[in-house]
Amino acid sequence: MTLNDVLVFLAPDIEFHPGSKNKDAQVSFQKISASSAPEASSLVFISNPADALKVLSAGPAAVVLPQEYTEALPDLPFPVLSSKFPRRHMSVVMQKLKVKDQAHTYIHPSAVIHESARIGQGVHISAGVIIEAQAHVGDACQIGAQVVVEQGAQVGARSILRTGVIVGAYCILGESCDLDHHCSIGSEGFGFERDEKGVAYPIPHQGRVVLGDHVHLGAGTRVDRGTFGDTTIGSQSHFDNLCHIAHNCEVGESATVAGCFAMAGSSKIGSHFMCGGRVNISGHIEITDNVIIVPNSSVIKTVDVPGVYGGTPAIEKGIYFKNVQVGLKLYDFYKDFRKLKKKIMS
């Protein structure tokens, strides 16, 4: 990748620093390094000015400074760029570097691909992969070892399916999705009907899972298909490891979800949702846009007002944190009560 590539896809929010003597846009680099541990020939985003001397001595390919850094620059041998959003831009560049552009498609000899499956250009398919009938893998995808893409499934261009991923039949991934090791979409939902004797009869699920663009699912995450309709996750949503999204659920765009999250069936979450680890969402409820749930909370009823919530059951943050503080003092209250009781009874 060259600096010109960076200037093009991040324009107009990044440019050469006015004080940079070297403005060679053809300077190339193959990795990003941290300003706290800079590496030679890498692109370094400096967020802490205290790291500047360390970066200078490392011999980077180029340096990116925050736009608010307006001090005069010394005469440096490498280009210096100025970024309006340095951390965001670092993330975008690292994502671009992660995708390996290939001129030709590579298919490992042990892969099994049905003759009716469609494989795009520049796709890398590793050992033991199974791609079933009518499946479609878009251009520039990376398919890791032992991945299964079932019948009729669609994998969007530039997506990454890591080792052991399963994409269920007729499920759809948007472009640039990243499914981490051993996660799956399109597994059978957990739905049953009981008779008068309590015997449970499984309900076959005919729906799909549909992911938007740039969706990330962490290792071991499971997303169940819908009963008749679709289970959906909006674009730019990111799930940590070991999450579970049950049948018929809907998650809006730009969700950020920490590990061990569990969402019961037929619930809906709006856009820009955030939560800490081990959060549970009960079934058949709705959560509006711009809601944050603190770790170890359980949401058991509809949340229709944006804000921060916590606890079991989850309540508004002000009350929740007051309750936490009171809870920490309960034993002291108990001791005071016993003293008071003893005094009254004596």
VOPAGU-2260 file (C-alpha; in pm, 1 decimal, decimal comma):
REM VOPAGU-2260
SITE   aa  ch    i         X         Y         Z
SITE  MET   A    0       0,0       0,0       0,0
SITE  THR   A    1     120,7     353,5     -76,3
SITE  LEU   A    2      53,1     688,2      90,4
SITE  ASN   A    3    -137,9     785,0    -222,1
SITE  ASP   A    4    -381,0     497,8    -153,6
SITE  VAL   A    5    -430,5     631,9     200,8
SITE  LEU   A    6    -482,8     988,2      78,9
SITE  VAL   A    7    -743,2     871,9    -173,9
SITE  PHE   A    8    -964,4     648,4      41,3
SITE  LEU   A    9    -947,1     871,2     349,9
SITE  ALA   A   10    -990,6    1205,4     169,9
SITE  PRO   A   11   -1063,7    1478,6     267,4
SITE  ASP   A   12    -987,0    1404,0     633,1
SITE  ILE   A   13    -617,3    1326,5     586,4
SITE  GLU   A   14    -346,4    1516,7     400,7
SITE  PHE   A   15      23,3    1595,2     407,0
SITE  HIS   A   16     119,7    1802,8     708,4
SITE  PRO   A   17     191,8    2161,2     595,7
SITE  GLY   A   18     537,3    2138,4     752,1
SITE  SER   A   19     635,6    1807,4     587,9
SITE  LYS   A   20     939,5    1850,6     363,7
SITE  ASN   A   21     893,7    1507,5     207,9
SITE  LYS   A   22     561,9    1475,7      24,2
SITE  ASP   A   23     628,1    1163,0    -178,1
SITE  ALA   A   24     287,9     995,6    -213,7
SITE  GLN   A   25     444,5     684,0    -364,3
SITE  VAL   A   26     612,7     582,5     -38,7
SITE  SER   A   27     495,7     227,7      35,4
SITE  PHE   A   28     444,4      29,2     355,5
SITE  GLN   A   29     313,9    -315,4     446,6
SITE  LYS   A   30     213,6    -272,0     809,8
SITE  ILE   A   31     104,1     -31,6    1081,8
SITE  SER   A   32     297,3      -6,7    1407,2
SITE  ALA   A   33     217,3     163,3    1735,5
SITE  SER   A   34     392,5     484,4    1830,5
SITE  SER   A   35     486,3     317,5    2161,1
SITE  ALA   A   36     669,7      41,3    1969,2
SITE  PRO   A   37     745,7     180,3    1620,9
SITE  GLU   A   38     898,2     -41,4    1354,1
SITE  ALA   A   39    1115,0      45,9    1058,3
SITE  SER   A   40     943,3      95,5     720,9
SITE  SER   A   41     595,1      95,6     878,1
SITE  LEU   A   42     325,3     362,9     888,5
SITE  VAL   A   43     308,2     503,0    1242,6
SITE  PHE   A   44       8,8     689,2    1387,4
SITE  ILE   A   45     132,7     909,8    1672,9
SITE  SER   A   46    -128,8     980,4    1937,8
SITE  ASN   A   47     112,2    1060,0    2223,1
SITE  PRO   A   48     367,4    1337,4    2150,2
SITE  ALA   A   49     596,2    1180,5    2412,8
SITE  ASP   A   50     657,9     893,9    2168,1
SITE  ALA   A   51     787,2    1123,7    1894,0
SITE  LEU   A   52    1160,0    1076,0    1957,7
SITE  LYS   A   53    1120,6     698,3    1969,8
SITE  VAL   A   54     937,0     707,0    1635,7
SITE  LEU   A   55    1201,2     926,8    1471,0
SITE  SER   A   56    1481,1     686,8    1561,2
SITE  ALA   A   57    1290,2     382,2    1431,0
SITE  GLY   A   58    1304,9     488,9    1065,6
SITE  PRO   A   59     934,7     463,0     972,9
SITE  ALA   A   60     805,4     478,1     616,9
SITE  ALA   A   61     580,7     769,7     716,7
SITE  VAL   A   62     413,5     922,0    1021,3
SITE  VAL   A   63      57,4    1039,6    1083,0
SITE  LEU   A   64      -2,5    1318,3    1337,9
SITE  PRO   A   65    -331,1    1442,7    1483,9
SITE  GLN   A   66    -464,2    1744,9    1295,8
SITE  GLU   A   67    -448,3    1957,2    1611,4
SITE  TYR   A   68     -68,9    1914,4    1621,5
SITE  THR   A   69      36,5    2248,2    1467,7
SITE  GLU   A   70     392,0    2287,3    1595,8
SITE  ALA   A   71     673,0    2332,5    1343,1
SITE  LEU   A   72     829,7    2008,9    1221,5
SITE  PRO   A   73    1204,7    1940,9    1201,6
SITE  ASP   A   74    1359,4    1847,5     867,8
SITE  LEU   A   75    1251,6    1480,6     849,5
SITE  PRO   A   76    1354,5    1226,7     582,6
SITE  PHE   A   77    1007,7    1066,6     569,4
SITE  PRO   A   78     660,8    1208,3     487,9
SITE  VAL   A   79     436,7    1336,8     765,1
SITE  LEU   A   80      57,7    1332,0     728,1
SITE  SER   A   81    -207,8    1513,9     927,6
SITE  SER   A   82    -529,3    1329,1    1023,5
SITE  LYS   A   83    -858,2    1463,7    1152,3
SITE  PHE   A   84    -948,0    1124,8    1304,2
SITE  PRO   A   85    -617,7     939,6    1363,9
SITE  ARG   A   86    -750,5     637,8    1556,5
SITE  ARG   A   87   -1037,2     584,6    1314,5
SITE  HIS   A   88    -803,7     622,1    1017,6
SITE  MET   A   89    -556,1     376,7    1170,2
SITE  SER   A   90    -838,3     122,5    1198,7
SITE  VAL   A   91    -944,4     172,2     836,7
SITE  VAL   A   92    -589,4     137,6     701,8
SITE  MET   A   93    -531,2    -176,8     907,5
SITE  GLN   A   94    -853,8    -325,2     770,0
SITE  LYS   A   95    -736,7    -250,7     416,3
SITE  LEU   A   96    -399,9    -413,2     481,1
SITE  LYS   A   97    -569,6    -723,3     622,3
SITE  VAL   A   98    -736,3    -803,2     290,5
SITE  LYS   A   99    -489,0    -985,1      67,3
SITE  ASP   A  100    -537,2    -884,3    -292,5
SITE  GLN   A  101    -481,5   -1174,7    -529,3
SITE  ALA   A  102    -462,5   -1156,6    -903,6
SITE  HIS   A  103    -581,1   -1516,3    -938,4
SITE  THR   A  104    -813,4   -1748,5    -750,7
SITE  TYR   A  105    -645,1   -2020,9    -544,4
SITE  ILE   A  106    -830,7   -2340,8    -450,9
SITE  HIS   A  107    -659,2   -2602,4    -234,4
SITE  PRO   A  108    -670,9   -2951,3    -391,0
SITE  SER   A  109    -857,4   -3093,1     -89,3
SITE  ALA   A  110   -1144,5   -2842,1    -116,7
SITE  VAL   A  111   -1479,8   -2981,7    -236,0
SITE  ILE   A  112   -1676,3   -2735,7    -449,9
SITE  HIS   A  113   -2001,9   -2825,7    -619,9
SITE  GLU   A  114   -2004,0   -2767,1    -994,3
SITE  SER   A  115   -2298,4   -2527,0    -964,9
SITE  ALA   A  116   -2128,2   -2306,7    -702,8
SITE  ARG   A  117   -1997,8   -1969,2    -823,5
SITE  ILE   A  118   -1653,1   -1853,0    -712,6
SITE  GLY   A  119   -1543,5   -1492,6    -773,7
SITE  GLN   A  120   -1209,4   -1354,3    -884,8
SITE  GLY   A  121    -908,1   -1346,4    -654,3
SITE  VAL   A  122   -1060,2   -1583,6    -396,9
SITE  HIS   A  123    -834,4   -1786,3    -164,5
SITE  ILE   A  124    -985,1   -2122,1     -61,1
SITE  SER   A  125    -792,2   -2325,6     197,6
SITE  ALA   A  126    -773,1   -2696,4     277,9
SITE  GLY   A  127   -1083,6   -2899,9     356,5
SITE  VAL   A  128   -1335,3   -2634,7     250,1
SITE  ILE   A  129   -1681,8   -2750,3     136,9
SITE  ILE   A  130   -1892,5   -2525,1     -86,0
SITE  GLU   A  131   -2228,5   -2673,6    -175,6
SITE  ALA   A  132   -2464,7   -2638,2    -472,3
SITE  GLN   A  133   -2577,7   -2291,1    -586,8
SITE  ALA   A  134   -2357,7   -2120,2    -325,3
SITE  HIS   A  135   -2184,2   -1796,7    -427,7
SITE  VAL   A  136   -1850,7   -1666,8    -295,5
SITE  GLY   A  137   -1777,1   -1309,6    -403,6
SITE  ASP   A  138   -1455,0   -1158,0    -532,0
SITE  ALA   A  139   -1142,1   -1137,5    -313,1
SITE  CYS   A  140   -1284,2   -1350,4     -29,7
SITE  GLN   A  141   -1054,0   -1547,1     202,4
SITE  ILE   A  142   -1195,6   -1886,2     300,2
SITE  GLY   A  143   -1006,7   -2057,1     585,0
SITE  ALA   A  144    -952,8   -2427,5     644,8
SITE  GLN   A  145   -1252,4   -2655,1     711,5
SITE  VAL   A  146   -1508,5   -2385,8     630,6
SITE  VAL   A  147   -1851,2   -2502,6     510,2
SITE  VAL   A  148   -2068,7   -2285,5     285,2
SITE  GLU   A  149   -2398,1   -2467,4     251,5
SITE  GLN   A  150   -2639,6   -2481,4     -38,7
SITE  GLY   A  151   -2749,7   -2147,9    -182,7
SITE  ALA   A  152   -2556,0   -1935,7      67,9
SITE  GLN   A  153   -2404,9   -1607,5     -49,6
SITE  VAL   A  154   -2076,1   -1463,5      77,0
SITE  GLY   A  155   -2017,7   -1099,6     -15,1
SITE  ALA   A  156   -1701,5    -972,2    -179,4
SITE  ARG   A  157   -1387,2    -925,9      34,0
SITE  SER   A  158   -1530,3   -1125,7     323,7
SITE  ILE   A  159   -1310,1   -1337,3     550,8
SITE  LEU   A  160   -1428,7   -1674,3     683,8
SITE  ARG   A  161   -1173,6   -1812,4     926,8
SITE  THR   A  162   -1108,4   -2174,1    1024,0
SITE  GLY   A  163   -1416,3   -2383,2    1096,8
SITE  VAL   A  164   -1682,1   -2126,1    1004,2
SITE  ILE   A  165   -2021,0   -2259,2     890,8
SITE  VAL   A  166   -2252,7   -2053,6     670,3
SITE  GLY   A  167   -2592,8   -2222,1     669,0
SITE  ALA   A  168   -2806,6   -2287,6     363,3
SITE  TYR   A  169   -2938,5   -1976,2     184,2
SITE  CYS   A  170   -2790,9   -1736,8     439,8
SITE  ILE   A  171   -2648,1   -1407,8     311,5
SITE  LEU   A  172   -2332,6   -1220,2     410,2
SITE  GLY   A  173   -2281,0    -864,4     289,1
SITE  GLU   A  174   -1949,6    -731,9     165,9
SITE  SER   A  175   -1633,7    -725,3     380,1
SITE  CYS   A  176   -1776,1    -938,8     661,3
SITE  ASP   A  177   -1533,3   -1107,5     901,2
SITE  LEU   A  178   -1641,5   -1431,8    1069,1
SITE  ASP   A  179   -1387,1   -1549,2    1324,5
SITE  HIS   A  180   -1284,6   -1906,2    1404,7
SITE  HIS   A  181   -1561,7   -2163,0    1450,8
SITE  CYS   A  182   -1855,2   -1925,3    1442,9
SITE  SER   A  183   -2168,6   -2016,7    1250,6
SITE  ILE   A  184   -2472,8   -1852,0    1102,6
SITE  GLY   A  185   -2790,5   -2029,8    1003,4
SITE  SER   A  186   -2804,4   -2301,3    1267,2
SITE  GLU   A  187   -3149,3   -2435,2    1357,8
SITE  GLY   A  188   -3337,3   -2211,3    1600,4
SITE  PHE   A  189   -3444,6   -2336,2    1943,5
SITE  GLY   A  190   -3820,2   -2358,8    1892,1
SITE  PHE   A  191   -4062,5   -2623,3    2022,4
SITE  GLU   A  192   -4431,7   -2688,3    2068,5
SITE  ARG   A  193   -4544,2   -2897,2    2367,6
SITE  ASP   A  194   -4848,4   -3122,2    2387,4
SITE  GLU   A  195   -5073,5   -3178,7    2688,7
SITE  LYS   A  196   -4827,9   -3436,3    2824,1
SITE  GLY   A  197   -4534,9   -3196,5    2806,4
SITE  VAL   A  198   -4370,8   -3367,7    2511,1
SITE  ALA   A  199   -4174,2   -3113,2    2302,5
SITE  TYR   A  200   -4195,5   -3119,4    1921,8
SITE  PRO   A  201   -3914,3   -2932,6    1741,4
SITE  ILE   A  202   -4027,1   -2668,1    1490,5
SITE  PRO   A  203   -3818,3   -2679,8    1171,0
SITE  HIS   A  204   -3679,0   -2338,4    1078,0
SITE  GLN   A  205   -3714,8   -2225,0     717,4
SITE  GLY   A  206   -3583,2   -1869,2     745,4
SITE  ARG   A  207   -3233,3   -1734,6     689,5
SITE  VAL   A  208   -2964,8   -1524,0     854,4
SITE  VAL   A  209   -2885,2   -1201,3     669,6
SITE  LEU   A  210   -2577,6    -994,5     761,6
SITE  GLY   A  211   -2515,1    -641,3     633,2
SITE  ASP   A  212   -2178,0    -511,3     512,9
SITE  HIS   A  213   -1871,0    -499,7     739,2
SITE  VAL   A  214   -2023,2    -722,9    1007,8
SITE  HIS   A  215   -1777,5    -892,2    1244,7
SITE  LEU   A  216   -1869,5   -1203,9    1441,7
SITE  GLY   A  217   -1619,9   -1321,4    1704,8
SITE  ALA   A  218   -1492,9   -1673,9    1757,3
SITE  GLY   A  219   -1757,4   -1923,2    1865,3
SITE  THR   A  220   -2047,9   -1686,5    1800,6
SITE  ARG   A  221   -2376,2   -1842,7    1683,5
SITE  VAL   A  222   -2663,0   -1681,1    1495,0
SITE  ASP   A  223   -2977,9   -1894,2    1450,6
SITE  ARG   A  224   -3190,7   -1875,7    1137,4
SITE  GLY   A  225   -3545,4   -1743,9    1154,4
SITE  THR   A  226   -3849,5   -1968,3    1180,9
SITE  PHE   A  227   -4009,0   -1835,3     861,1
SITE  GLY   A  228   -3852,9   -1490,4     819,7
SITE  ASP   A  229   -3492,4   -1378,5     865,7
SITE  THR   A  230   -3261,9   -1318,7    1159,0
SITE  THR   A  231   -3079,8    -997,0    1065,7
SITE  ILE   A  232   -2771,2    -801,6    1175,7
SITE  GLY   A  233   -2716,5    -452,7    1034,3
SITE  SER   A  234   -2404,2    -318,9     865,7
SITE  GLN   A  235   -2097,9    -217,5    1067,8
SITE  SER   A  236   -2206,7    -426,9    1368,4
SITE  HIS   A  237   -1937,1    -601,5    1570,8
SITE  PHE   A  238   -1980,4    -894,6    1807,8
SITE  ASP   A  239   -1711,2   -1027,0    2040,7
SITE  ASN   A  240   -1641,5   -1395,4    2104,1
SITE  LEU   A  241   -1901,8   -1645,7    2231,0
SITE  CYS   A  242   -2215,8   -1447,7    2156,7
SITE  HIS   A  243   -2555,5   -1599,7    2075,3
SITE  ILE   A  244   -2831,5   -1441,1    1867,2
SITE  ALA   A  245   -3145,8   -1652,3    1861,3
SITE  HIS   A  246   -3407,8   -1706,5    1589,5
SITE  ASN   A  247   -3608,6   -1415,2    1444,4
SITE  CYS   A  248   -3391,8   -1148,5    1612,4
SITE  GLU   A  249   -3311,2    -814,5    1452,3
SITE  VAL   A  250   -3001,5    -610,0    1533,6
SITE  GLY   A  251   -2964,6    -263,1    1382,6
SITE  GLU   A  252   -2657,5     -99,2    1230,2
SITE  SER   A  253   -2336,3     -14,8    1415,8
SITE  ALA   A  254   -2387,5    -236,0    1720,5
SITE  THR   A  255   -2082,1    -300,8    1941,1
SITE  VAL   A  256   -2130,5    -606,5    2160,7
SITE  ALA   A  257   -1882,6    -752,5    2411,3
SITE  GLY   A  258   -1830,3   -1122,2    2481,6
SITE  CYS   A  259   -2078,9   -1378,9    2615,6
SITE  PHE   A  260   -2379,0   -1174,5    2500,4
SITE  ALA   A  261   -2705,8   -1369,6    2466,5
SITE  MET   A  262   -3018,6   -1251,9    2288,4
SITE  ALA   A  263   -3335,0   -1460,5    2312,9
SITE  GLY   A  264   -3570,9   -1516,0    2021,9
SITE  SER   A  265   -3781,3   -1256,7    1838,0
SITE  SER   A  266   -3625,8    -953,2    2006,8
SITE  LYS   A  267   -3524,0    -634,6    1826,6
SITE  ILE   A  268   -3232,1    -401,9    1893,0
SITE  GLY   A  269   -3201,9     -61,0    1728,0
SITE  SER   A  270   -2896,9     106,2    1574,7
SITE  HIS   A  271   -2585,6     216,3    1766,6
SITE  PHE   A  272   -2641,3     -33,3    2048,7
SITE  MET   A  273   -2349,7     -96,5    2286,1
SITE  CYS   A  274   -2308,1    -336,9    2575,9
SITE  GLY   A  275   -2045,4    -480,6    2806,6
SITE  GLY   A  276   -1976,4    -848,2    2860,9
SITE  ARG   A  277   -2230,5   -1110,0    2977,7
SITE  VAL   A  278   -2540,6    -909,4    2892,5
SITE  ASN   A  279   -2867,7   -1100,0    2840,5
SITE  ILE   A  280   -3164,4    -981,5    2635,3
SITE  SER   A  281   -3498,1   -1155,5    2700,1
SITE  GLY   A  282   -3719,1   -1271,7    2415,5
SITE  HIS   A  283   -3994,2   -1073,8    2243,0
SITE  ILE   A  284   -3880,3    -727,9    2358,0
SITE  GLU   A  285   -3752,9    -420,7    2173,6
SITE  ILE   A  286   -3462,1    -188,0    2246,9
SITE  THR   A  287   -3460,5     150,5    2076,0
SITE  ASP   A  288   -3163,0     323,7    1908,9
SITE  ASN   A  289   -2864,1     460,1    2105,1
SITE  VAL   A  290   -2887,0     237,1    2411,3
SITE  ILE   A  291   -2589,4     128,1    2624,3
SITE  ILE   A  292   -2611,7    -166,4    2865,7
SITE  VAL   A  293   -2346,9    -204,2    3137,7
SITE  PRO   A  294   -2178,9    -546,1    3189,6
SITE  ASN   A  295   -2352,6    -837,2    3365,4
SITE  SER   A  296   -2701,0    -693,3    3310,1
SITE  SER   A  297   -3026,9    -853,3    3199,6
SITE  VAL   A  298   -3284,6    -665,3    2994,8
SITE  ILE   A  299   -3624,6    -823,1    3054,1
SITE  LYS   A  300   -3862,0    -558,8    2918,5
SITE  THR   A  301   -3879,8    -316,0    2627,4
SITE  VAL   A  302   -3648,1     -13,1    2641,1
SITE  ASP   A  303   -3798,8     275,2    2443,5
SITE  VAL   A  304   -3585,6     567,0    2569,5
SITE  PRO   A  305   -3219,8     608,1    2460,7
SITE  GLY   A  306   -2967,3     605,1    2743,5
SITE  VAL   A  307   -2751,0     391,7    2970,9
SITE  TYR   A  308   -2904,6     101,3    3164,1
SITE  GLY   A  309   -2772,8    -160,7    3403,7
SITE  GLY   A  310   -2859,9    -430,2    3656,0
SITE  THR   A  311   -3091,7    -731,4    3670,5
SITE  PRO   A  312   -3347,8    -632,7    3566,7
SITE  ALA   A  313   -3184,2    -345,2    3378,4
SITE  ILE   A  314   -3289,1       1,3    3497,6
SITE  GLU   A  315   -3184,6     359,6    3422,5
SITE  LYS   A  316   -2817,4     417,2    3506,4
SITE  GLY   A  317   -2870,0     681,2    3777,2
SITE  ILE   A  318   -3090,7     452,0    3984,0
SITE  TYR   A  319   -2874,1     150,1    3903,1
SITE  PHE   A  320   -2550,6     305,2    4030,7
SITE  LYS   A  321   -2725,0     437,9    4342,6
SITE  ASN   A  322   -2852,4      86,8    4411,3
SITE  VAL   A  323   -2499,7     -49,1    4367,9
SITE  GLN   A  324   -2366,3     199,6    4620,1
SITE  VAL   A  325   -2642,1     112,8    4866,3
SITE  GLY   A  326   -2575,9    -258,1    4814,3
SITE  LEU   A  327   -2209,5    -212,9    4903,8
SITE  LYS   A  328   -2317,0     -63,6    5237,7
SITE  LEU   A  329   -2586,2    -318,7    5327,7
SITE  TYR   A  330   -2368,5    -506,5    5573,5
SITE  ASP   A  331   -2284,3    -182,7    5753,0
SITE  PHE   A  332   -2656,9    -102,4    5768,9
SITE  TYR   A  333   -2721,2    -450,2    5909,0
SITE  LYS   A  334   -2460,2    -405,4    6182,9
SITE  ASP   A  335   -2603,1     -65,4    6275,0
SITE  PHE   A  336   -2951,9    -214,8    6285,2
SITE  ARG   A  337   -2840,4    -493,5    6520,0
SITE  LYS   A  338   -2675,9    -241,9    6751,5
SITE  LEU   A  339   -2990,7     -29,7    6752,6
SITE  LYS   A  340   -3210,6    -334,4    6812,6
SITE  LYS   A  341   -2991,2    -450,3    7099,7
SITE  LYS   A  342   -3005,1    -103,5    7256,4
SITE  ILE   A  343   -3385,2     -86,9    7227,3
SITE  MET   A  344   -3434,4    -437,6    7366,1
SITE  SER   A  345   -3203,3    -386,2    7663,3
